[in-house]
Amino acid sequence: MNRQHFLKSAAALALWPVANAALASDKGTAPEAEALVHKAVAALKAQGPEKAFEEFTNGKSFKDRDLYVYVYDFNGKCLAHGANGKLVGKELMAMKDPDGKPLIKILLDVAKEKGQGWTETVKFRNPTTDKIQTRVNYVERVGEVVIGSGVFKD
């Protein structure tokens, strides 16, 4: 191996961890999802529902890569959705994942029973890949609504 080839190979190997870190950062993490929900809870309390829900759905400050905020009432009505504004105003309690798990009921149950926390794993469409992927959701109850965000696992 000549010196020039060796230096190029060494440089490529040195950059490998950086490239992998960049790929990994394309997905949101659990702590980032929790932080986004905390930020959304604060916005709801400071701005009121009308302004906050509009920003969650149509703004940019509550969207980060594959992370976004959604809000449901305890009847399963979508009040805000950062990945799909067409869901806002719809009763979605009957919505299930491909394995038959009740998506919205799972969110609401955690909020009712614990006030906040992580749900069990479900399958849901990733808005950045448009593929059905495994996901867990972090939710917090604020009065009579549930604010959440989720992390795609695969």
N, C-alpha and C positions, 0 to 999 in steps of 0.2 A: 504494500500500500504506500503510495507516495504521500509526501507531507501535506499537499493541498487537499487530497481526498480525506486524509486523517482529520484535518482541521474542520472540514465540512461535516464529517460524521460526528465529531465531538460537539460541534455547535448544535447540530440537530438533536443529539441526545440531551444536551444542556437545556434546550427549549421544550423538550417533551413534557416535563411537569407543568410548565406554563400553558401549553396547548391543552393538556388535560384539564387543568383548572378552569380554563375559559369554557370548555365544553360543559363541565359540571355546573358552571354558573348560569347556564342557559335555563336551568330549572330552579324554581323557588324551593326554599328549605322550610322545615317545620318552624324554626324560630322566626323566619321572615313572615310566614303565614300568620303566626300569632301576633307579631308586631303590626301587621297590616290590619288585623281585626281590632286590636287595641286602638290604633289610629282612627279606624272607622267609628268605633264606639265614642271616642272623644269628639269626632266631627258631628255625630248625631246629637250628642248632648249640647254641643256649642251652637250648632246651626239650625237644629230642628229637623224633623223628618223630610219635609218637602225639598229643601235645599240639599241636604245630605244625600238622599236617595237619588236625586238627579245627578249629583257628582259621582256617586258610586256607579251608576249605570252609563252615563254619557261622558264623564270627565276622564282625565288621565291620571289623576293623583292617587287613585286606588287600584291601579293596574301595573303589574311588574312581571314581565315575561309571562309565565303560565299562572301567575297569581292574580286573583281578582276578588272582589267582595260581592257577596249576595246578601239579601235580607228577605226573610219570610215572616209572616205572622203565624200564630198558632193554629190557624185553620189550613195552613199550607199555601196561602196566597203569596206569590212572589211580589215583593214591594220594590226591589232593586236587584239588578244582575249585571255585573261588569263584563261578562263574556257573551251574554245574549239578551239584549234589551227586549226582544220579542216575547220573553217569558214574563215580563213585568205585567201585573194585573191578572195573571192566570192562576187558577186554583190547581196546584200540582201535587196534592197529597197522594194521589194514586200513582205518581211516577215511580217506576222501578228500574233498577239496573238490569243488564242482560242476564244476571243470575237470579232475578226475582226479588232482590232486596229493595225494600221501600226507601228510596233515596231521601225524601223530605222528612218522612216520619223518623228516620234515624237521627237526623239533625235536631229535630224538635224534641225528641226523647232525651238526648244529652242535655239540651238547654233546660228542659223542665226538671229533670232529676238532679243535675249537678250545678246548673247556672252557667257553667262553662266547661270546655274540655274537648277532647278528641273523640271522634266517632270511630266505629269499626270501619274496616276496609270495604269500599264499594268500587264499582266500575263506572267510569264517566268519560265523556268526550273531552279530550284535551283541546282547548281552543287554539293552541299554537301548532299542534301536529294534526288535528282533526281525526285523531285515532282514539278508540276506546282504550282507556288505561286504568290501572289500579290507582285508587286515590283514598286518602284519609282527609277528614275535614276538621278544622278547629272552629268551634262556635262559642258565642257568648250571648246570654240573654240580656236584653235591655228592655225592661218593662214587659210589654206584650209582643216584642219582636225578637228575632234571632238573627244575629249578624255572623257571617262566617266566611272562611276562605279555606282552600284545600291545597294539598301537596300531591302531585302525581308521583307514584313510586317507581314506575317502569317506563 
